[in-house]
Amino acid sequence: MRMSELSSKDIVNLSDGGRLGTLGDSDLVINPETGAIEAIIIGSRRGLSRGLKIEIPWSAIRRVGPEVMIVDLAEVPKIASAGRN
């Protein structure tokens, strides 16, 4: 599957059914030695979490469907975005 086909898919957390974002608004963490995708990083736009980024390990992806990508995260890992304290 090409990245252009993935870009419009919503990312949904299997654990709570929450929408985490859109794949097109994400960054990929790529292992420079193997070229493998290790994680997807998406920006959070909701409430108090706005300005934080969510890191989704590639191993957490369960299924890529026609409209959504389903991930299984018991706890959504957040990382501070650059420029924020």
C-alpha positions as CSV (number, residue, x, y, z in Angstrom):
1,M,0.0,0.0,0.0
2,R,1.3,3.4,-0.9
3,M,1.5,6.4,1.5
4,S,-0.9,8.3,-0.7
5,E,-3.5,5.6,-0.2
6,L,-3.0,5.8,3.6
7,S,-3.0,9.6,4.0
8,S,-6.7,10.0,4.3
9,K,-7.3,7.3,6.8
10,D,-8.4,8.1,10.4
11,I,-6.5,6.4,13.2
12,V,-8.8,4.8,15.8
13,N,-7.7,3.3,19.1
14,L,-9.2,-0.2,19.6
15,S,-9.0,0.1,23.4
16,D,-11.4,3.0,23.8
17,G,-12.7,3.7,20.3
18,G,-11.2,7.1,20.3
19,R,-10.1,8.9,17.1
20,L,-6.5,9.8,17.4
21,G,-6.0,11.7,14.2
22,T,-5.5,11.3,10.5
23,L,-2.6,9.5,9.0
24,G,-2.0,12.3,6.5
25,D,-1.2,14.7,9.4
26,S,1.5,12.4,10.8
27,D,5.2,11.9,10.7
28,L,6.9,8.6,10.4
29,V,9.9,7.4,12.5
30,I,12.1,5.3,10.1
31,N,15.0,3.2,11.2
32,P,17.9,4.5,9.1
33,E,19.7,1.1,9.0
34,T,16.8,-1.0,7.9
35,G,14.4,1.5,6.4
36,A,11.6,0.0,8.5
37,I,8.9,2.2,9.9
38,E,9.1,2.1,13.7
39,A,6.4,4.5,14.7
40,I,3.8,7.1,13.6
41,I,3.7,10.5,15.4
42,I,0.5,12.5,15.2
43,G,-0.4,15.8,16.7
44,S,-3.1,16.0,19.3
45,R,-5.7,18.7,18.7
46,R,-8.1,17.9,21.6
47,G,-8.6,19.9,24.9
48,L,-5.7,19.9,27.3
49,S,-3.7,17.6,25.1
50,R,-3.4,20.2,22.3
51,G,0.2,20.8,21.4
52,L,1.3,17.3,22.4
53,K,2.2,14.6,20.0
54,I,1.1,11.0,20.2
55,E,3.6,8.3,19.3
56,I,2.1,5.1,18.0
57,P,4.6,2.1,17.7
58,W,4.3,0.3,14.4
59,S,3.7,-2.9,16.4
60,A,0.5,-1.4,17.8
61,I,-1.2,-1.3,14.3
62,R,-3.8,-4.1,14.1
63,R,-5.6,-3.5,10.8
64,V,-5.7,-1.1,7.9
65,G,-9.2,-0.9,6.5
66,P,-10.7,1.1,3.6
67,E,-11.3,4.1,5.8
68,V,-9.5,3.6,9.1
69,M,-6.3,2.3,10.6
70,I,-7.0,0.5,13.9
71,V,-4.3,0.6,16.6
72,D,-4.3,-1.1,20.0
73,L,-3.0,1.2,22.7
74,A,-4.0,0.6,26.3
75,E,-2.5,3.9,27.2
76,V,-1.9,6.6,24.5
77,P,1.8,7.6,24.8
78,K,2.3,11.4,24.5
79,I,5.5,13.3,23.9
80,A,5.9,17.0,24.3
81,S,6.2,18.9,21.1
82,A,9.1,21.1,20.3
83,G,8.9,24.6,21.7
84,R,6.7,23.7,24.6
85,N,7.5,23.2,28.3
